[in-house]
Amino acid sequence: MNGWLIFITALKLGLTSFGGPVAHLGYFHEEYVKRRKWLDEKTYADLVALCQFLPGPASSQVGIAIGTMRGGLAGGILAWLGFTLPSVMILIAFAYFVETFHVQRAGWLTGLKLVAVPIVAQAVFEMGRKLTPDRLRITIAAAVASISLLFPSPQIQLVLLVLSGLIGFFLLQHNESNSSFIFQSQVSKRVGIASISLFFLFLFCLPLLRQFTEMKWIALFDSFYRGGSLVFGGGHVVLPLLEKEFVPIWLTHEQFLAGYGAAQAVPGPLFTFASYLGTVIDGWQGALLATVAIFLPSFFLVLGVLPFWNMLRQNKQIQSIFSGVNAGVVGILLAALYDPIWTTSIVSPLHFTIAFVCFVLLIFWKWPSWFVVIVSALLGGIFL
């Protein structure tokens, strides 16, 4: 029953979480922290901070980690399946009909993009209130947001989070409160070490194996696995990397751009763009291979760090580092609220009006986020 609940909860998020990786963290916060209380505010914030340091899709890694915390390895797989399956199925279908259907500009899809604005605004407000309670942490968040906007780069964001952690280590050692949530790892340290070892084994051995064999599936697996292993900053960053890997060798630039547009409009993780590419290249079998390959590094990394996470969190110095990093994460969320979410969504007074209506329904009327998503889609379909 616990596994079924994990899957259904993640599936609901996978069907309604529009807006990209930052918006997903807002949906997760609403569902896992506020509604179901599977973990508390600080534990969630620490988990987000941890996944920001791991390569790959941060929101998917947070979901895998929460599922693993609730139900072990099976729970992690079920949480990933629920969150990922809807967008995988949509993008596979879109790939089969890409030459016939052109739905990227439909009004209801625009409405789905607009709802990301209030979702992320709510996450920034509530996480900021908890994680930046004093002037120093507010200053860290403001500085990270400003620099991230002026110098937009995943590498810069990673450096800023490291600097935030250093500031926390030196200046917040006596200000941090402990979390009331004690994480009991359902993954052993032996499994954690094995997972980290497998992550690097695949990363270094697949390119070598590719050189000594002409098997198509090994070449595809290698390309998608490296895409999921070496990218910081989430789905928006992996798309250009995948373009460099697959265009024009495996598919045309036009086919790539069609899928790129569709991936922006569907719920769930942007990494499922790999499912579209795999379908175009080699049908549903290619989609399955691409999806597994691009998310496999995330499983290895999450399973590798979780057995040691509670030990790290109980260390006062590590807590201080996380305190600084969490403030930095708030800054990154704030920057992302403006760019790309606001700048690519709010381009007219009508767009702002729909987003503002959704914000009022979400914040003041306390409507559930999934229902606000439907309202935004309906408003977009009617007026856009």
Secondary structure, DSSP 4 states (H G I P E B T S, - for coil): -HHHHHHHHHHHHHHH--S-HHHHHHHHIIIIIIIS-SS-HHHHHHHHHHHHHSSS-HHHHHHHHHHHHHHHHHHHHHHHHHHHHHHHHHHHHHHHTTTT---TT-HHHHHHHHTHHHHHHHHHHHHHHHH--SHHHHHHHHHHHHHHHHS--HHHHHHHHHHHHHHHHHH-TTTPPPPSPPP--SS-HHHHHHHHHHHHHHHHHHHHHHHT---HHHHHHHHHHHHHHS--S-HHHHHHHHHHHHTTTTS-HHHHHHHHHHHHHSSS-GGGHHHHHHHHHHHHHHHHHHHHHHHHHHHHHHHHHHHHHHHHHTSHHHHHHHHHHHHHHHHHHHHHIIIIIIHHH--SHHHHHHHHHHHHHHHTS---HHHHHHHHHHHHHHH-
